[in-house]
Amino acid sequence: MRLAINFAPANEDWESAVAYVVEAERLGVDMVWTVETWGYDAATPLAYLAAKTTRMQLGTGIMQIGTRTPAMTAMTAMALASL
């Protein structure tokens, strides 16, 4: 069985949210998902979490494709993969 968690900082408490993900990874959680909500995009937190975790898989649950061009979406995916 694989386990996943959601990354959604409450009240812009990014430090606690990142600590939650790091601890979840230590406990064996396999993946973390981000979403776009309340003015935050889904991709930027993934880049930060990639720097803070070592084996956890990262993904976006909801990404507003209608608000960006296909080329911009592809560029975002390529930048994240490169990081």
Secondary structure as UniProt FT lines:
FT   STRAND          4..7
FT   HELIX           10..12
FT   HELIX           14..26
FT   TURN            27..28
FT   STRAND          31..35
FT   TURN            38..39
FT   HELIX           43..52
FT   STRAND          57..62
FT   HELIX           65..67
FT   HELIX           70..82
//
